[in-house]
Amino acid sequence: MAWIKRTWTPHEADEWTKEDWLAIVLSPLSYILITFGLALSLFMLTAGFIMLGVGIVITIVMFWVIDPKLSVISEEYESKQREYLEDLEQIQRWEEK
């Protein structure tokens, strides 16, 4: 899957890309397949086990596609939050920068 980008900068990750749209399509599909697959598997139907397996595979692919982007955004947010909390602490202590 060379057409899926795996390395992101914070600015690039903030934009909507084909990876986001792929996750939008795969997400409900995986939830539906897992739900129906689990229900049918409880009745010991072969179709249920197949749906459940396909749903799990689609979920893994979805996380493989979107996780690098979410990780970069999360790291950027955490660094901004850390800076904000340090500034807030200085303000509370009445310190000058």
C-alpha positions in Angstrom: 0.0 0.0 0.0 2.5 2.6 -1.1 -0.3 5.1 -1.9 -1.0 5.5 1.8 1.2 8.1 3.5 2.7 6.9 6.8 4.9 9.9 7.8 3.3 13.3 8.6 4.2 16.7 9.8 1.8 18.4 12.2 0.6 20.8 9.6 0.1 18.1 7.0 -1.8 15.9 9.4 -4.2 18.7 10.2 -5.4 18.7 6.6 -8.1 16.4 5.1 -6.5 13.7 2.9 -7.4 10.5 1.2 -6.4 8.6 4.4 -9.1 10.4 6.3 -11.7 9.5 3.7 -10.5 5.9 3.7 -10.9 5.8 7.5 -14.4 7.4 7.2 -15.5 4.5 4.8 -13.7 1.7 6.7 -14.9 2.7 10.2 -18.7 2.1 9.8 -18.0 -0.9 7.6 -15.9 -2.5 10.3 -18.4 -1.7 13.1 -21.3 -3.2 11.1 -19.4 -6.3 10.1 -18.1 -6.9 13.7 -21.6 -6.4 15.1 -23.4 -8.7 12.7 -20.5 -11.1 12.7 -20.6 -11.4 16.4 -24.4 -11.8 16.5 -24.3 -14.5 13.8 -21.3 -16.2 15.4 -23.3 -16.6 18.6 -25.7 -18.7 16.5 -22.7 -20.7 15.2 -23.3 -19.7 11.6 -20.4 -19.8 9.2 -21.3 -16.4 7.7 -21.0 -14.9 11.1 -17.5 -16.1 11.6 -16.5 -14.8 8.2 -18.1 -11.4 8.8 -16.4 -11.2 12.2 -13.0 -12.1 10.6 -13.4 -9.6 7.8 -14.6 -6.9 10.3 -11.5 -7.5 12.4 -9.2 -7.3 9.4 -10.9 -4.1 8.2 -10.5 -2.6 11.7 -6.8 -3.4 11.7 -6.3 -1.8 8.3 -8.3 1.3 9.4 -6.0 1.8 12.4 -2.9 1.1 10.3 -4.0 3.9 7.9 -5.1 6.6 10.4 -2.9 6.0 13.5 0.3 7.7 12.2 -1.7 10.8 11.4 -3.5 10.8 14.8 -0.2 10.3 16.6 1.4 13.3 15.1 -1.6 15.5 15.8 -1.7 14.2 19.4 2.0 14.9 20.0 1.5 18.5 18.6 -1.5 19.0 20.9 0.4 17.7 23.9 3.3 20.0 23.3 1.0 23.0 23.0 -0.8 22.0 26.1 2.5 21.6 28.0 3.5 25.2 26.9 0.1 26.5 27.9 0.3 25.0 31.4 3.8 26.3 31.9 2.6 29.8 31.0 -0.4 29.5 33.2 1.8 28.4 36.1 4.0 31.4 35.6 1.0 33.7 35.6 -0.4 32.2 38.8 3.0 32.7 40.5 3.2 36.3 39.1 6.5 35.6 37.4 7.8 37.6 34.6 8.9 35.9 31.4 
